[in-house]
Amino acid sequence: MKKVLVTGGAGYIGSHVVKALGEKGYEVLIYDNLSTGNEWAVLYGKLVKADLADKETLRRVFEEFKPDAVMHFAAYIVVPESVKEPLKYYRNNVVNTINLLEVMQEFGVNKFVFSSSAAVYGIPESIPVKEDAPLNPINPYGETKATVERILRDLKNSGKDFNYVSLRYFNVAGADPEGKIGFAYPNPTHLIIRAVKTAAGEFDRLEIYGTDYPTPDGTCIRDYIHVTDLAEAHILALEYLFSGGKSEVLNCGYGHGYSVLEVVNAVKKVTGVDFKVVEAPRREGDPPALVADNKKIKRVLNWEPKYDDLEFIIKTAWEWEKKFKLK
């Protein structure tokens, strides 16, 4: 079976993809510095604890493992932190990606699946947003993802034997339906996990940032995708490249959204906990609505999501949170 190197494979999304790869029979090597990942979350393959800034270790891993493809998840992702610490984000998310691509070139590895983000769009001009919409990120995190996408495009256009799939995630949530892995950051900023942790008593209240947006109930609308459906999209992207597919950029979302208040009410319903909710000022740079046009990924990869159900997404997150709290 093919060999796949997964950077950041001990993190939230990476670990779900590693699980999917292992279940499909791929030979997997995980390269992760464990700055935000967890060793227990790696269910398949071998874990090398190392940083992408360490090119010597990276070269040794390539020489010994001889991967057929690379999946790249190792990035900092907290938007407010990226505003305060832009150099940290550019060094890790851009410079370290260049390190990885250079070593891939050295060892003739030419298939790359990149973890990108809807943050590359900034505040889109129209909803749902298509892949050919302008890249106009409004924070350093989004800029780093857009920069790497441009690097990948230029590398492909340089005439080198190289193909990639860049997957632009919308709002990823939920946990492994089998309950083996899930979200494990102590201070999350994403709404569903924050709400679930509030229901579990880990926070005394949930803040809603802005109730005066031009949406039906005044709160922001987002496209939420179950992490297992996202993991399946990565498997399909990998198989697409192995079958000779050309470079593509694809949105990963369900194509419809829920408002913050709709999500909060759904979390209260699923958990049975009427936790405290307070209104807070808008956060700078939050678009009123961000919803994927997902026609392209369905056409190119034949991706058919299985868990397009807000209550199921919340249910898996809630079940994981109760289990994780007991660890």
N, C-alpha and C positions, 0 to 999 in steps of 0.2 A: 504494500500500500504506500501511497505517497507520504512524504515527510513534510510537516508544516512547522515552522518556527513562529511562535506567538509571543510578541512583546506585550508586556502588561497583562499577561494571561491569568494573573492572580487577582485582578480587580473585578469589579461588579460585572461589566459586560464581557470582558475577556474570559472570565471563568465560565460563564454560560456558553461561550463559543467553544472553549476547550472541552467542556462536557459533550457538546454536540459533535465535535470532531472525534473524540474518543469513541462515542457510541457508533459513529460511522466507520470506525476501523482505521482512521488515520494515525500515523505515528507522530506524536506531538512533543515538541520541546518548548518549555515556557521560559522566557527571559524576562525577569521582573526584579526590580530593586526593593520591592515590598514597602515602598514609601506610603502607598495607600492600599496595596493588595494584601491578601492573607494566604499564608501557606496552606491552611486547611481547605481553602476554596479550590485548590488545584486537584481535580478528581482523576485526571488522566495525564500520562506523560511524565517527563522529568523536568524538575524546576532548577534553573540556574539563577542564583541570586546575584545579579550584577546590574550595572547601570549602562545605558547606551552611550554615555560619555566615555566609557572604557572600551576603546576600539580594539585593544589587544585581546581582551576577553571575548569580545564579539567575534573577532577573526578566528579565535580558537574554537568557538562554538560552531561557526560555519564550517571550519575545516573538519571537525570531528563528526558533526551531525549530518552535514550535507543536505540541507533542506531543499525541497522542490519549490516551495513558495513561502512567503512571509505574510503574516497578518499583524498589523501594527495598531496596538491599543494604548501604548505607553505615552500618556499625555496628562498634563495638569488640566483640570476641567472647571475650576470654580471661577465663575465670571467676576464677582467682586474682588477676589484675590488678584485676578489678572490685571485689574485696573490699578491696584495698589503696587503690584510687583511685576510690571511688564517684562523686565529683563529675565526674570525667572521663567516666565512662560515662553518667551522667544528662545531661550537657551534650550529648554527641555523639548518643547513642542516642535521647534524648527531645526535648531542646530543638531540635536540628537537624531532627528529623522534623517538629516543629511548624512550623518555618520552611518546610520543603518543602510541607507541607499548606496553609499560608497562601498561598504563591505559587500552588499549584494552584488554590485558591479564586479568587484574583485573576484568573486567566487562564481560568477555566471548565473546567479539566481535572478530570474526575470519575471516573476509573477508576484504581485503585491496587492493585498486588500487593505485599504486604509479606512480607519475610523474617523470620519469627518462629522460635520455637525450642521444643523439648520442655522446655527449662529453665523454662518458665512453670508446669509441673506440680509442680516440686519433687520430693518423694518421694510418688509417687501411691499411693492407697489400694488400687487393684486394677490388675492387669496382664492383658491389654493395656489401655492407657489410652485412653479415649474423649475426644473433643473437649469433651464437657460435664462432664468431671471438674473439680473445683475448681482455680482458679489459686492455687498456693501456693508461689511461687518461694522458694528458700533462699539466693540470692546476688544481689548488685546487678545482674549481667548479666541474670538471669532476670526480676528486677523491672522492668528497663527495657523488656524485650520485652512483659511483661504490661501495663505502663503504656501503651505505644503501642497495644496491642490495645484497651484500654479507651477511649483517645482515638478510635480509629477507630470503635468501636461508638457512642460518643456523637455523633461527627460525623454518622454515618449516621442516628442517631435524632433529630437536630436538625431534620430535615425538608429538609435541603439535598440537591440532586441529586448524590449521591455513592455509589459502591459500591466495595467492596474485597474481595479475597481474601487472607486471612492464612494463610500456609503454615507450619505448625509442623514444623521439621526435627527428625529424630532424628539419628543419627550419620552424617554425610555423609563419604564416602571415595571413593577411586579417582581416576581421571583420564580425560580424553578418550580413547576407544578408538583414535582416529586418531593419538594422540600429539602433538597440536598444542599443548595446554595442560594444566596440572595444578597441583598444590599447590606453592607457592613461598615459604612462610614459613620463615625460618631455624631457628626454635626451636619446633616444633609441640608441642601438648599432646595432640592426638588420637591414640588408640592405633595405628591402622593405619599412619598416616604416620610416627609415631614409630618403630614396629617396622621399617618398611621402611628408614628412614634408619639405624637401628641395623644392619640387615643390610648396608647400603651402606658401613658403617664410619664414619659421621658421628658416632655416639655409641658409647662403649665398652661400654655395657650398657643394657638396658631394665628399668625399674622397674615392678613390679606393685604397685598400691596396695591392699593388703588381700587376704587369702586366707581370711578367716573369715566371709564373708557367708553368709546362709541360701540358698545356691544349690547345685546338684549338685556343683560342684568348689570351692566357696568363693570364687570370684571373681565380679565384677560381670557382669551380662548386659546387652547393648545391642543395639539394632536398627540395623544398618548399611545405608545406602542409597547406591547408586552415584550419583555427582554428575550423570551424564548422564540417569539416570532422573528425578532431581530437576529438572534443567533442563527436561525434557519436561513435568513437572507445572506449571512456570511458564508454558510456552507454552499449555497447556490452560487454565490459570486466566485468562490474558489473553484467549484466544478466548471463554471462557465469559462474561467481562465484556462483550466487544464484541458478543456475541449477546444481551445484555440480562439476563444472570444477576444474581441478587441477592447481597448480601454474604454471605460464608461464611468459616468458620474450618475448616481442614482439616489433619489429620495427614499428614506425609510420611515414611513408613517402610514396611517390607515386612511387618510384622505378626508377625515372629518374631525371636529374638535369638540371639547367640552370647556365650559367656563370654570373659573376657579370655584365659584359658588356651587356649581353642579358637582364638581369633584368633592368638595367638602361635604355636601349633603350625602353623596354616595358613600364616602368613607364612614360617616356617622351611621348610615343604614347597615353597611356590611359589618362594622365592628360592634354595633349596638352601644356605642359610647357617645354621649352628647358632650363633647369636649368644648372648651372655651375658644371662641373665635373673636379676634379683634381687628378692626380696620386700621391700616397703617398707610402712610403716604406712598405714592407711586415710587417704584424703583426706576432710576434713570435707565433709559434704553429698552424698556419692556415694550415690544410691539403689542398693539391691541389684540391682534389675532395672528397665529402662526400655524398654518395647516398645510400638509403636504399634498401636492398632486402626485399620486403614486402610480399613474398609468404606466410610466416607463419601466419601473422595476418589475411590474407584473408582466409586461410584455417581454422584456429582455431576459429575465431570470425565471419566468413562469412562477413567480412567488405568490403563494396563496396563504395569507395569514390564518392561523387557527384560533387565535385568542382575542379577536376584535370585540371585546366585551369589557366595559369599564369596571363593572362589579367583579368580574373574574380577575382582572388585573389587581384590583384592590384586595380581593380575597387572598390571592397568593402572597401579596406583600404583607398582609396582616398575619397570615399563618406563619410566614417566615419570621416576622418580627417577634411573635410570641415565642417561637422556638429559639431564635437567636438570643433573646433576652435571658434565656435560661442557661446559655452556654457558660 
